[in-house]
């Protein structure tokens, strides 16, 4: 069975908690790219799902946020990855975050899943007329850079954000 993008729903609570715990433990990090606000709501999954639905529809959002859609990339009732597509860019996202953020479960890294997941998310962008698409990654994240380039990302520049250097890539025609 191939992995596919699915909207997160209430039935995904157990697998989402496992996915998040595995990512945080493996990466020794306090964030999960592409998960929207999951960590903020990790103890209240129902509120996270509600927040994600509101973000998708662009309703009841804080002023500094933009509408966005989070997908789980699932295979055999397991989360392979998570990806968030922002429908537009604000000043911060234009510099640092881009239109798309994503993470792959450690067990599924270096197997082509990130490229497939990003490609499918880019199809969603086409349908929603989100073009061109800005995708960013940390300068030291070689795997993500290769994924973005395989999906047609054209390097534009680097952006310094504190101690981090962010690489910025555009996919699709700039108007």
Biotite code that builds the C-alpha atoms (Angstrom):
import biotite.structure as struc

atoms = struc.array([
    struc.Atom([0.000, 0.000, 0.000], chain_id="A", res_id=1, res_name="UNK", atom_name="CA", element="C"),
    struc.Atom([1.266, 3.472, -0.862], chain_id="A", res_id=2, res_name="UNK", atom_name="CA", element="C"),
    struc.Atom([1.229, 6.416, 1.504], chain_id="A", res_id=3, res_name="UNK", atom_name="CA", element="C"),
    struc.Atom([-1.356, 9.109, 0.886], chain_id="A", res_id=4, res_name="UNK", atom_name="CA", element="C"),
    struc.Atom([-2.252, 12.558, 2.160], chain_id="A", res_id=5, res_name="UNK", atom_name="CA", element="C"),
    struc.Atom([-5.228, 12.607, 4.518], chain_id="A", res_id=6, res_name="UNK", atom_name="CA", element="C"),
    struc.Atom([-6.807, 15.340, 6.585], chain_id="A", res_id=7, res_name="UNK", atom_name="CA", element="C"),
    struc.Atom([-6.172, 14.810, 10.303], chain_id="A", res_id=8, res_name="UNK", atom_name="CA", element="C"),
    struc.Atom([-9.288, 13.681, 12.106], chain_id="A", res_id=9, res_name="UNK", atom_name="CA", element="C"),
    struc.Atom([-10.342, 12.561, 15.553], chain_id="A", res_id=10, res_name="UNK", atom_name="CA", element="C"),
    struc.Atom([-9.588, 8.920, 14.712], chain_id="A", res_id=11, res_name="UNK", atom_name="CA", element="C"),
    struc.Atom([-5.866, 9.757, 14.308], chain_id="A", res_id=12, res_name="UNK", atom_name="CA", element="C"),
    struc.Atom([-5.237, 10.720, 17.930], chain_id="A", res_id=13, res_name="UNK", atom_name="CA", element="C"),
    struc.Atom([-3.254, 7.618, 18.932], chain_id="A", res_id=14, res_name="UNK", atom_name="CA", element="C"),
    struc.Atom([-1.075, 7.499, 15.809], chain_id="A", res_id=15, res_name="UNK", atom_name="CA", element="C"),
    struc.Atom([-0.459, 11.252, 15.934], chain_id="A", res_id=16, res_name="UNK", atom_name="CA", element="C"),
    struc.Atom([0.723, 11.072, 19.539], chain_id="A", res_id=17, res_name="UNK", atom_name="CA", element="C"),
    struc.Atom([3.072, 8.207, 18.643], chain_id="A", res_id=18, res_name="UNK", atom_name="CA", element="C"),
    struc.Atom([4.368, 10.074, 15.588], chain_id="A", res_id=19, res_name="UNK", atom_name="CA", element="C"),
    struc.Atom([4.999, 13.241, 17.619], chain_id="A", res_id=20, res_name="UNK", atom_name="CA", element="C"),
    struc.Atom([6.714, 11.400, 20.465], chain_id="A", res_id=21, res_name="UNK", atom_name="CA", element="C"),
    struc.Atom([8.961, 9.488, 18.043], chain_id="A", res_id=22, res_name="UNK", atom_name="CA", element="C"),
    struc.Atom([9.969, 12.679, 16.177], chain_id="A", res_id=23, res_name="UNK", atom_name="CA", element="C"),
    struc.Atom([10.670, 14.661, 19.348], chain_id="A", res_id=24, res_name="UNK", atom_name="CA", element="C"),
    struc.Atom([12.687, 11.837, 20.885], chain_id="A", res_id=25, res_name="UNK", atom_name="CA", element="C"),
    struc.Atom([14.695, 11.048, 17.749], chain_id="A", res_id=26, res_name="UNK", atom_name="CA", element="C"),
    struc.Atom([15.404, 14.632, 16.733], chain_id="A", res_id=27, res_name="UNK", atom_name="CA", element="C"),
    struc.Atom([15.999, 15.848, 20.299], chain_id="A", res_id=28, res_name="UNK", atom_name="CA", element="C"),
    struc.Atom([13.869, 18.830, 19.356], chain_id="A", res_id=29, res_name="UNK", atom_name="CA", element="C"),
    struc.Atom([10.947, 20.777, 20.743], chain_id="A", res_id=30, res_name="UNK", atom_name="CA", element="C"),
    struc.Atom([9.235, 21.277, 17.366], chain_id="A", res_id=31, res_name="UNK", atom_name="CA", element="C"),
    struc.Atom([7.684, 19.263, 14.564], chain_id="A", res_id=32, res_name="UNK", atom_name="CA", element="C"),
    struc.Atom([7.798, 21.000, 11.187], chain_id="A", res_id=33, res_name="UNK", atom_name="CA", element="C"),
    struc.Atom([4.514, 20.807, 9.344], chain_id="A", res_id=34, res_name="UNK", atom_name="CA", element="C"),
    struc.Atom([2.393, 19.976, 12.380], chain_id="A", res_id=35, res_name="UNK", atom_name="CA", element="C"),
    struc.Atom([0.677, 23.318, 12.636], chain_id="A", res_id=36, res_name="UNK", atom_name="CA", element="C"),
    struc.Atom([-0.097, 23.880, 16.292], chain_id="A", res_id=37, res_name="UNK", atom_name="CA", element="C"),
    struc.Atom([0.038, 20.255, 17.413], chain_id="A", res_id=38, res_name="UNK", atom_name="CA", element="C"),
    struc.Atom([2.520, 20.713, 20.262], chain_id="A", res_id=39, res_name="UNK", atom_name="CA", element="C"),
    struc.Atom([0.492, 23.596, 21.634], chain_id="A", res_id=40, res_name="UNK", atom_name="CA", element="C"),
    struc.Atom([-2.550, 21.288, 21.785], chain_id="A", res_id=41, res_name="UNK", atom_name="CA", element="C"),
    struc.Atom([-0.900, 17.874, 22.279], chain_id="A", res_id=42, res_name="UNK", atom_name="CA", element="C"),
    struc.Atom([-2.837, 17.229, 25.492], chain_id="A", res_id=43, res_name="UNK", atom_name="CA", element="C"),
    struc.Atom([-6.138, 18.238, 23.870], chain_id="A", res_id=44, res_name="UNK", atom_name="CA", element="C"),
    struc.Atom([-6.307, 16.510, 20.495], chain_id="A", res_id=45, res_name="UNK", atom_name="CA", element="C"),
    struc.Atom([-9.907, 17.568, 19.875], chain_id="A", res_id=46, res_name="UNK", atom_name="CA", element="C"),
    struc.Atom([-8.893, 21.233, 20.153], chain_id="A", res_id=47, res_name="UNK", atom_name="CA", element="C"),
    struc.Atom([-6.005, 20.647, 17.724], chain_id="A", res_id=48, res_name="UNK", atom_name="CA", element="C"),
    struc.Atom([-8.340, 19.119, 15.135], chain_id="A", res_id=49, res_name="UNK", atom_name="CA", element="C"),
    struc.Atom([-10.748, 22.026, 15.578], chain_id="A", res_id=50, res_name="UNK", atom_name="CA", element="C"),
    struc.Atom([-7.856, 24.517, 15.190], chain_id="A", res_id=51, res_name="UNK", atom_name="CA", element="C"),
    struc.Atom([-6.638, 22.755, 12.026], chain_id="A", res_id=52, res_name="UNK", atom_name="CA", element="C"),
    struc.Atom([-10.128, 22.839, 10.505], chain_id="A", res_id=53, res_name="UNK", atom_name="CA", element="C"),
    struc.Atom([-10.394, 26.564, 11.267], chain_id="A", res_id=54, res_name="UNK", atom_name="CA", element="C"),
    struc.Atom([-6.948, 27.177, 9.766], chain_id="A", res_id=55, res_name="UNK", atom_name="CA", element="C"),
    struc.Atom([-7.961, 25.295, 6.602], chain_id="A", res_id=56, res_name="UNK", atom_name="CA", element="C"),
    struc.Atom([-11.074, 27.433, 6.271], chain_id="A", res_id=57, res_name="UNK", atom_name="CA", element="C"),
    struc.Atom([-9.366, 30.657, 7.371], chain_id="A", res_id=58, res_name="UNK", atom_name="CA", element="C"),
    struc.Atom([-11.826, 31.290, 10.214], chain_id="A", res_id=59, res_name="UNK", atom_name="CA", element="C"),
    struc.Atom([-11.365, 32.264, 13.862], chain_id="A", res_id=60, res_name="UNK", atom_name="CA", element="C"),
    struc.Atom([-7.622, 32.822, 13.375], chain_id="A", res_id=61, res_name="UNK", atom_name="CA", element="C"),
    struc.Atom([-5.230, 35.106, 15.186], chain_id="A", res_id=62, res_name="UNK", atom_name="CA", element="C"),
    struc.Atom([-4.352, 38.187, 13.109], chain_id="A", res_id=63, res_name="UNK", atom_name="CA", element="C"),
    struc.Atom([-0.705, 37.184, 12.538], chain_id="A", res_id=64, res_name="UNK", atom_name="CA", element="C"),
    struc.Atom([-1.614, 33.785, 11.041], chain_id="A", res_id=65, res_name="UNK", atom_name="CA", element="C"),
    struc.Atom([-2.509, 32.784, 7.492], chain_id="A", res_id=66, res_name="UNK", atom_name="CA", element="C"),
    struc.Atom([-4.908, 30.055, 6.400], chain_id="A", res_id=67, res_name="UNK", atom_name="CA", element="C"),
    struc.Atom([-3.269, 26.674, 5.973], chain_id="A", res_id=68, res_name="UNK", atom_name="CA", element="C"),
    struc.Atom([-4.012, 22.997, 5.518], chain_id="A", res_id=69, res_name="UNK", atom_name="CA", element="C"),
    struc.Atom([-2.292, 20.228, 7.438], chain_id="A", res_id=70, res_name="UNK", atom_name="CA", element="C"),
    struc.Atom([-2.155, 16.725, 6.015], chain_id="A", res_id=71, res_name="UNK", atom_name="CA", element="C"),
    struc.Atom([-0.987, 13.475, 7.539], chain_id="A", res_id=72, res_name="UNK", atom_name="CA", element="C"),
    struc.Atom([0.952, 11.271, 5.131], chain_id="A", res_id=73, res_name="UNK", atom_name="CA", element="C"),
    struc.Atom([-0.348, 7.840, 6.075], chain_id="A", res_id=74, res_name="UNK", atom_name="CA", element="C"),
    struc.Atom([0.364, 4.251, 5.166], chain_id="A", res_id=75, res_name="UNK", atom_name="CA", element="C"),
    struc.Atom([-1.119, 1.181, 6.864], chain_id="A", res_id=76, res_name="UNK", atom_name="CA", element="C"),
    struc.Atom([-2.742, 3.334, 9.575], chain_id="A", res_id=77, res_name="UNK", atom_name="CA", element="C"),
    struc.Atom([0.646, 4.802, 10.494], chain_id="A", res_id=78, res_name="UNK", atom_name="CA", element="C"),
    struc.Atom([1.866, 8.351, 10.004], chain_id="A", res_id=79, res_name="UNK", atom_name="CA", element="C"),
    struc.Atom([4.851, 8.456, 7.669], chain_id="A", res_id=80, res_name="UNK", atom_name="CA", element="C"),
    struc.Atom([4.981, 12.242, 7.700], chain_id="A", res_id=81, res_name="UNK", atom_name="CA", element="C"),
    struc.Atom([3.097, 15.459, 8.228], chain_id="A", res_id=82, res_name="UNK", atom_name="CA", element="C"),
    struc.Atom([2.944, 18.494, 5.962], chain_id="A", res_id=83, res_name="UNK", atom_name="CA", element="C"),
    struc.Atom([1.396, 21.919, 6.296], chain_id="A", res_id=84, res_name="UNK", atom_name="CA", element="C"),
    struc.Atom([0.510, 24.075, 3.280], chain_id="A", res_id=85, res_name="UNK", atom_name="CA", element="C"),
    struc.Atom([0.065, 27.770, 4.002], chain_id="A", res_id=86, res_name="UNK", atom_name="CA", element="C"),
    struc.Atom([-2.378, 29.262, 1.503], chain_id="A", res_id=87, res_name="UNK", atom_name="CA", element="C"),
    struc.Atom([-0.635, 32.655, 1.517], chain_id="A", res_id=88, res_name="UNK", atom_name="CA", element="C"),
    struc.Atom([2.478, 34.304, 2.913], chain_id="A", res_id=89, res_name="UNK", atom_name="CA", element="C"),
    struc.Atom([2.860, 37.034, 5.521], chain_id="A", res_id=90, res_name="UNK", atom_name="CA", element="C"),
    struc.Atom([6.155, 38.881, 6.083], chain_id="A", res_id=91, res_name="UNK", atom_name="CA", element="C"),
    struc.Atom([7.534, 36.207, 8.429], chain_id="A", res_id=92, res_name="UNK", atom_name="CA", element="C"),
    struc.Atom([6.637, 33.278, 6.164], chain_id="A", res_id=93, res_name="UNK", atom_name="CA", element="C"),
    struc.Atom([8.066, 35.109, 3.151], chain_id="A", res_id=94, res_name="UNK", atom_name="CA", element="C"),
    struc.Atom([11.432, 35.285, 4.920], chain_id="A", res_id=95, res_name="UNK", atom_name="CA", element="C"),
    struc.Atom([11.592, 32.080, 6.928], chain_id="A", res_id=96, res_name="UNK", atom_name="CA", element="C"),
    struc.Atom([8.691, 29.622, 6.842], chain_id="A", res_id=97, res_name="UNK", atom_name="CA", element="C"),
    struc.Atom([7.478, 29.544, 3.253], chain_id="A", res_id=98, res_name="UNK", atom_name="CA", element="C"),
    struc.Atom([4.250, 28.011, 2.031], chain_id="A", res_id=99, res_name="UNK", atom_name="CA", element="C"),
    struc.Atom([5.112, 24.466, 3.100], chain_id="A", res_id=100, res_name="UNK", atom_name="CA", element="C"),
    struc.Atom([6.642, 22.834, 6.161], chain_id="A", res_id=101, res_name="UNK", atom_name="CA", element="C"),
    struc.Atom([6.983, 19.096, 6.688], chain_id="A", res_id=102, res_name="UNK", atom_name="CA", element="C"),
    struc.Atom([8.484, 16.299, 8.769], chain_id="A", res_id=103, res_name="UNK", atom_name="CA", element="C"),
    struc.Atom([9.046, 12.608, 8.093], chain_id="A", res_id=104, res_name="UNK", atom_name="CA", element="C"),
    struc.Atom([9.011, 9.917, 10.773], chain_id="A", res_id=105, res_name="UNK", atom_name="CA", element="C"),
    struc.Atom([12.606, 8.822, 11.496], chain_id="A", res_id=106, res_name="UNK", atom_name="CA", element="C"),
    struc.Atom([11.858, 5.234, 10.372], chain_id="A", res_id=107, res_name="UNK", atom_name="CA", element="C"),
    struc.Atom([10.811, 6.484, 6.910], chain_id="A", res_id=108, res_name="UNK", atom_name="CA", element="C"),
    struc.Atom([13.606, 8.944, 6.203], chain_id="A", res_id=109, res_name="UNK", atom_name="CA", element="C"),
    struc.Atom([15.897, 8.502, 3.198], chain_id="A", res_id=110, res_name="UNK", atom_name="CA", element="C"),
    struc.Atom([13.345, 6.322, 1.410], chain_id="A", res_id=111, res_name="UNK", atom_name="CA", element="C"),
    struc.Atom([11.793, 8.912, -0.909], chain_id="A", res_id=112, res_name="UNK", atom_name="CA", element="C"),
    struc.Atom([8.698, 9.568, 1.190], chain_id="A", res_id=113, res_name="UNK", atom_name="CA", element="C"),
    struc.Atom([9.481, 13.271, 1.681], chain_id="A", res_id=114, res_name="UNK", atom_name="CA", element="C"),
    struc.Atom([9.730, 13.785, -2.083], chain_id="A", res_id=115, res_name="UNK", atom_name="CA", element="C"),
    struc.Atom([6.446, 11.938, -2.692], chain_id="A", res_id=116, res_name="UNK", atom_name="CA", element="C"),
    struc.Atom([4.693, 13.814, 0.113], chain_id="A", res_id=117, res_name="UNK", atom_name="CA", element="C"),
    struc.Atom([5.937, 17.215, -1.064], chain_id="A", res_id=118, res_name="UNK", atom_name="CA", element="C"),
    struc.Atom([4.964, 16.374, -4.660], chain_id="A", res_id=119, res_name="UNK", atom_name="CA", element="C"),
    struc.Atom([1.429, 15.520, -3.565], chain_id="A", res_id=120, res_name="UNK", atom_name="CA", element="C"),
    struc.Atom([1.201, 18.721, -1.505], chain_id="A", res_id=121, res_name="UNK", atom_name="CA", element="C"),
    struc.Atom([2.313, 20.685, -4.560], chain_id="A", res_id=122, res_name="UNK", atom_name="CA", element="C"),
    struc.Atom([-0.614, 19.151, -6.471], chain_id="A", res_id=123, res_name="UNK", atom_name="CA", element="C"),
    struc.Atom([-2.901, 20.502, -3.743], chain_id="A", res_id=124, res_name="UNK", atom_name="CA", element="C"),
    struc.Atom([-1.259, 23.907, -4.269], chain_id="A", res_id=125, res_name="UNK", atom_name="CA", element="C"),
    struc.Atom([-2.040, 23.757, -7.993], chain_id="A", res_id=126, res_name="UNK", atom_name="CA", element="C"),
    struc.Atom([-5.699, 22.970, -7.335], chain_id="A", res_id=127, res_name="UNK", atom_name="CA", element="C"),
    struc.Atom([-5.927, 25.833, -4.828], chain_id="A", res_id=128, res_name="UNK", atom_name="CA", element="C"),
    struc.Atom([-3.967, 28.135, -7.176], chain_id="A", res_id=129, res_name="UNK", atom_name="CA", element="C"),
    struc.Atom([-1.185, 28.667, -4.641], chain_id="A", res_id=130, res_name="UNK", atom_name="CA", element="C"),
    struc.Atom([1.624, 29.607, -6.986], chain_id="A", res_id=131, res_name="UNK", atom_name="CA", element="C"),
    struc.Atom([4.491, 30.078, -6.926], chain_id="A", res_id=132, res_name="UNK", atom_name="CA", element="C"),
    struc.Atom([5.247, 28.063, -3.799], chain_id="A", res_id=133, res_name="UNK", atom_name="CA", element="C"),
    struc.Atom([8.024, 29.068, -1.416], chain_id="A", res_id=134, res_name="UNK", atom_name="CA", element="C"),
    struc.Atom([9.676, 26.169, 0.421], chain_id="A", res_id=135, res_name="UNK", atom_name="CA", element="C"),
    struc.Atom([12.453, 26.771, 2.931], chain_id="A", res_id=136, res_name="UNK", atom_name="CA", element="C"),
    struc.Atom([14.841, 24.653, 4.950], chain_id="A", res_id=137, res_name="UNK", atom_name="CA", element="C"),
    struc.Atom([17.718, 25.115, 7.354], chain_id="A", res_id=138, res_name="UNK", atom_name="CA", element="C"),
    struc.Atom([21.045, 25.411, 5.566], chain_id="A", res_id=139, res_name="UNK", atom_name="CA", element="C"),
    struc.Atom([22.381, 22.313, 7.321], chain_id="A", res_id=140, res_name="UNK", atom_name="CA", element="C"),
    struc.Atom([19.363, 20.161, 6.372], chain_id="A", res_id=141, res_name="UNK", atom_name="CA", element="C"),
    struc.Atom([20.840, 18.540, 3.259], chain_id="A", res_id=142, res_name="UNK", atom_name="CA", element="C"),
    struc.Atom([18.049, 15.940, 2.968], chain_id="A", res_id=143, res_name="UNK", atom_name="CA", element="C"),
    struc.Atom([15.362, 18.612, 2.882], chain_id="A", res_id=144, res_name="UNK", atom_name="CA", element="C"),
    struc.Atom([17.316, 20.665, 0.357], chain_id="A", res_id=145, res_name="UNK", atom_name="CA", element="C"),
    struc.Atom([17.584, 17.641, -1.945], chain_id="A", res_id=146, res_name="UNK", atom_name="CA", element="C"),
    struc.Atom([13.866, 16.940, -1.535], chain_id="A", res_id=147, res_name="UNK", atom_name="CA", element="C"),
    struc.Atom([12.953, 20.516, -2.446], chain_id="A", res_id=148, res_name="UNK", atom_name="CA", element="C"),
    struc.Atom([15.262, 20.468, -5.478], chain_id="A", res_id=149, res_name="UNK", atom_name="CA", element="C"),
    struc.Atom([13.841, 17.103, -6.675], chain_id="A", res_id=150, res_name="UNK", atom_name="CA", element="C"),
    struc.Atom([10.397, 18.717, -6.586], chain_id="A", res_id=151, res_name="UNK", atom_name="CA", element="C"),
    struc.Atom([11.516, 21.590, -8.806], chain_id="A", res_id=152, res_name="UNK", atom_name="CA", element="C"),
    struc.Atom([12.708, 24.052, -6.179], chain_id="A", res_id=153, res_name="UNK", atom_name="CA", element="C"),
    struc.Atom([14.890, 26.822, -7.564], chain_id="A", res_id=154, res_name="UNK", atom_name="CA", element="C"),
    struc.Atom([17.236, 28.354, -5.003], chain_id="A", res_id=155, res_name="UNK", atom_name="CA", element="C"),
    struc.Atom([16.716, 32.086, -4.535], chain_id="A", res_id=156, res_name="UNK", atom_name="CA", element="C"),
    struc.Atom([18.805, 33.073, -1.534], chain_id="A", res_id=157, res_name="UNK", atom_name="CA", element="C"),
    struc.Atom([19.751, 32.585, 2.099], chain_id="A", res_id=158, res_name="UNK", atom_name="CA", element="C"),
    struc.Atom([18.092, 34.415, 4.964], chain_id="A", res_id=159, res_name="UNK", atom_name="CA", element="C"),
    struc.Atom([19.612, 34.820, 8.424], chain_id="A", res_id=160, res_name="UNK", atom_name="CA", element="C"),
    struc.Atom([17.188, 34.369, 11.314], chain_id="A", res_id=161, res_name="UNK", atom_name="CA", element="C"),
    struc.Atom([19.132, 34.646, 14.558], chain_id="A", res_id=162, res_name="UNK", atom_name="CA", element="C"),
    struc.Atom([21.760, 31.898, 14.561], chain_id="A", res_id=163, res_name="UNK", atom_name="CA", element="C"),
    struc.Atom([19.979, 29.992, 11.771], chain_id="A", res_id=164, res_name="UNK", atom_name="CA", element="C"),
    struc.Atom([20.525, 30.344, 8.049], chain_id="A", res_id=165, res_name="UNK", atom_name="CA", element="C"),
    struc.Atom([17.419, 29.592, 6.018], chain_id="A", res_id=166, res_name="UNK", atom_name="CA", element="C"),
    struc.Atom([17.579, 28.546, 2.356], chain_id="A", res_id=167, res_name="UNK", atom_name="CA", element="C"),
    struc.Atom([14.681, 29.802, 0.215], chain_id="A", res_id=168, res_name="UNK", atom_name="CA", element="C"),
    struc.Atom([13.437, 27.933, -2.885], chain_id="A", res_id=169, res_name="UNK", atom_name="CA", element="C"),
    struc.Atom([10.599, 28.734, -5.294], chain_id="A", res_id=170, res_name="UNK", atom_name="CA", element="C"),
    struc.Atom([8.576, 26.088, -7.091], chain_id="A", res_id=171, res_name="UNK", atom_name="CA", element="C"),
    struc.Atom([6.446, 27.211, -10.026], chain_id="A", res_id=172, res_name="UNK", atom_name="CA", element="C"),
    struc.Atom([6.418, 30.348, -12.061], chain_id="A", res_id=173, res_name="UNK", atom_name="CA", element="C"),
    struc.Atom([6.758, 33.682, -10.286], chain_id="A", res_id=174, res_name="UNK", atom_name="CA", element="C"),
    struc.Atom([4.312, 36.213, -11.680], chain_id="A", res_id=175, res_name="UNK", atom_name="CA", element="C"),
])
